[in-house]
Amino acid sequence: MSDPSADLESAICNCVRDFYEAARIDALLGPVFAGSVKNWDKHLSTMDDFWITALLGLERYRSAPFPPHLKLAMSQQHFDRWRDLWVASATRTLPEPLRGRAISMGKSMAHCWGEAYTTMTGQTAVV
């Protein structure tokens, strides 16, 4: 019999990879990732830890996820596109109820981070 927690962790890792496969070739997000991620294995591992912590409550990620984004050239449009790709990946790869939590969290993050980013970088928020 398989370990349910390990199965969920594996599903989250699959979701992260599915998302980044799409994001890396996306016309809007691809250039941002290409210019900022130097070590993809490390980045994917970090994102696995972030989402496992966020969705399962396991303490794998202990950093502040938002600050590194402040050095990137982005707009609310980037966060909206991230949200759309994240929702699509979660829909394709995650079982319920994990899927619903991941989608809800992704939508909330895109909205909140987009607002915070535009405020902190002095951009005018586009609604």
BELQUI-V135225 format. One record per residue. N is the residue number from 1. RES is the residue in one letter. PHI is phi in degrees with one decimal (* if undefined). PSI is psi in degrees with one decimal (NA if undefined). D_CENTER is the distance of its C-alpha to the mean C-alpha in Angstrom with 2 decimals. Layout:
BEGIN
[[N/RES/PHI/PSI/D_CENTER] [N/RES/PHI/PSI/D_CENTER]]
END
This chain:
BEGIN
[[1/M/*/136.6/30.60] [2/S/-84.1/157.8/26.95] [3/D/-80.7/117.4/25.01] [4/P/-58.5/-37.7/22.80] [5/S/-65.0/-43.0/20.41] [6/A/-65.0/-37.5/20.16] [7/D/-63.3/-40.7/19.69] [8/L/-69.2/-39.6/16.71] [9/E/-61.0/-42.3/15.19] [10/S/-63.2/-41.4/15.97] [11/A/-62.9/-40.9/14.43] [12/I/-63.6/-44.1/11.03] [13/C/-61.3/-39.8/11.49] [14/N/-63.7/-39.6/12.62] [15/C/-63.7/-45.1/9.69] [16/V/-58.4/-45.4/7.39] [17/R/-66.8/-40.3/10.39] [18/D/-60.3/-45.3/10.97] [19/F/-60.3/-49.3/7.81] [20/Y/-70.2/-28.5/8.64] [21/E/-60.6/-42.9/12.22] [22/A/-72.0/-44.0/11.90] [23/A/-65.0/-37.0/9.97] [24/R/-66.8/-24.9/12.54] [25/I/-105.2/0.7/15.38] [26/D/-70.0/138.1/14.34] [27/A/-60.9/-34.7/17.04] [28/L/-88.8/-48.0/15.06] [29/L/-83.9/-31.1/11.84] [30/G/-51.3/-49.9/13.71] [31/P/-62.8/-32.7/16.03] [32/V/-65.4/-47.6/13.57] [33/F/-66.8/-40.6/11.98] [34/A/-61.3/-35.5/15.58] [35/G/-84.3/-12.5/16.93] [36/S/-120.3/-26.4/14.72] [37/V/-96.8/116.2/13.72] [38/K/-97.2/-29.2/17.09] [39/N/-127.0/97.8/16.53] [40/W/-66.8/-36.2/14.12] [41/D/-60.6/-45.4/15.31] [42/K/-65.5/-43.2/14.61] [43/H/-62.1/-45.9/11.11] [44/L/-63.4/-40.6/10.27] [45/S/-62.2/-42.1/12.30] [46/T/-63.7/-42.5/10.65] [47/M/-68.1/-36.3/7.14] [48/D/-57.1/-50.3/9.48] [49/D/-61.1/-42.0/11.21] [50/F/-59.0/-52.1/8.60] [51/W/-71.9/-32.8/7.73] [52/I/-64.4/-41.5/11.48] [53/T/-64.4/-48.0/12.51] [54/A/-65.2/-41.0/10.72] [55/L/-93.5/-28.6/11.89] [56/L/-111.4/-11.2/15.07] [57/G/77.7/9.0/16.21] [58/L/-80.2/136.0/17.03] [59/E/-84.1/85.1/17.25] [60/R/-109.6/-33.9/15.44] [61/Y/-110.4/124.9/13.31] [62/R/-129.6/31.6/15.68] [63/S/-117.2/176.6/14.48] [64/A/-96.0/113.4/13.46] [65/P/-74.9/-24.1/9.87] [66/F/-77.5/-44.7/10.95] [67/P/-50.7/-40.4/14.12] [68/P/-60.0/-23.4/13.10] [69/H/-73.8/-20.0/11.69] [70/L/-66.5/-22.8/15.24] [71/K/-85.0/-3.7/16.84] [72/L/-93.2/150.2/15.10] [73/A/-88.6/100.5/16.95] [74/M/-141.0/172.7/14.91] [75/S/-139.4/176.8/15.82] [76/Q/-56.6/-31.5/14.74] [77/Q/-59.0/-37.7/14.86] [78/H/-63.8/-44.1/11.89] [79/F/-66.6/-36.3/9.75] [80/D/-66.5/-40.8/11.56] [81/R/-68.0/-41.0/11.01] [82/W/-55.0/-47.6/7.20] [83/R/-56.9/-47.4/7.94] [84/D/-61.4/-43.2/10.62] [85/L/-69.7/-37.7/9.09] [86/W/-64.2/-45.2/6.48] [87/V/-60.8/-43.1/9.74] [88/A/-62.5/-43.9/11.79] [89/S/-65.9/-44.5/10.17] [90/A/-61.9/-40.6/10.30] [91/T/-62.7/-40.0/13.75] [92/R/-74.1/-32.0/14.89] [93/T/-116.2/-20.5/14.03] [94/L/-104.4/141.4/14.02] [95/P/-79.9/157.4/17.33] [96/E/-75.3/148.7/18.29] [97/P/-87.5/0.7/18.01] [98/L/-58.8/-39.7/14.67] [99/R/-56.7/-49.5/13.55] [100/G/-61.2/-41.4/14.68] [101/R/-65.4/-42.7/13.02] [102/A/-64.8/-41.3/9.50] [103/I/-66.8/-46.4/10.34] [104/S/-60.9/-45.2/12.03] [105/M/-65.4/-41.9/9.52] [106/G/-62.5/-42.7/6.87] [107/K/-63.4/-43.6/10.05] [108/S/-64.5/-43.4/11.25] [109/M/-61.8/-46.0/8.52] [110/A/-60.4/-41.6/8.81] [111/H/-67.6/-53.4/12.50] [112/C/-65.2/-44.2/13.08] [113/W/-67.5/-38.3/11.21] [114/G/-60.9/-45.2/12.88] [115/E/-64.4/-45.3/16.13] [116/A/-63.5/-42.4/15.97] [117/Y/-61.7/-48.6/15.21] [118/T/-64.8/-36.2/18.09] [119/T/-67.1/-47.2/20.31] [120/M/-73.2/-24.6/19.87] [121/T/-97.7/0.2/20.32] [122/G/78.4/15.1/23.21] [123/Q/-80.6/158.9/22.00] [124/T/-86.5/124.3/23.34] [125/A/-68.3/135.0/20.81] [126/V/-102.3/119.7/21.10] [127/V/-104.3/NA/21.19]]
END
